[in-house]
Amino acid sequence: MTKGFDAEDLARSAALGDAEKPSQVGNFISVEFDDEDRVASYLFDADIQGYKGWRWCVTVAKVDASAQPTVCDVVVLPGPDSLMAPEWIEYKDRILPEDIQPGVIVPSVLDDTRLVPGANALIQDEDLDAAQIYELGLARPRVLSIEGRDQASKRWYTGDRGPNTPLAQNAPKPCNSCGFFIPIAGSLRASFGVCANAIAPDDARVVSVDHGCGAHSEATLPN
């Protein structure tokens, strides 16, 4: 015996009324009733292009045992094997360096946690001292925050120009002892510099002090 009440035909008619064509409403799948057997949700296969595995869900209700069933809602819902669009990710979290092509502008994010107001700049990160920055108004609007500085340091250190790459581990000596190594200015000076060796694979790039390559200025051939 059917639990609650039987309104399958009514539910199918409601789905057909919302569908663009009858063929989009497929076979009956199941029905679920609420605890009081007054509200039922009927599921039918949805044969709609681009909605693989989705179902028509028609909600039908009865005010009381003697009332006629009434359609409350008709929607299309994903099933367990549905083809779903990927979760939306904000552009700022999915943009990649290769996305920045000539003419492409990435809008500034005011609440970017990697930046803080220029007044918070570390003196060692600026070319002028605090008094000159204040008096001449030459501070940048925003500068790296501690979080931004940490993110950059970790990204550089664990990347292709840090100490853990095959190139660095097979180098004769580290970058900080190379004549082509130029320490960067500011608070990251003790950890990073720029390679200035035209024949080195990292020429013009930031490298860690303990990175290295076979083009070290003091490399010698074994006897």
Secondary structure, 3 states (H helix, E strand, C coil): CCCCCCCHHHHHHHHHHHCCCHHHEEEEEEEEECCCCCEEEEEEEECCCCCCCEEEEEEEECCCCCCCCEEEEEEEEECCCCCCCCCCCCHHHHCCHHHCCCCCCCCCCCCCCCEEEHHHCCHHHCCCCHHHHHHHCCCCCEEECHHHHHHHHHHHHHCCCCCCCHHHHCCCCCHHHCCCEEECCCCCCCCEEEECCCCCCCECCEEECCCCCCCCCCCCCCC
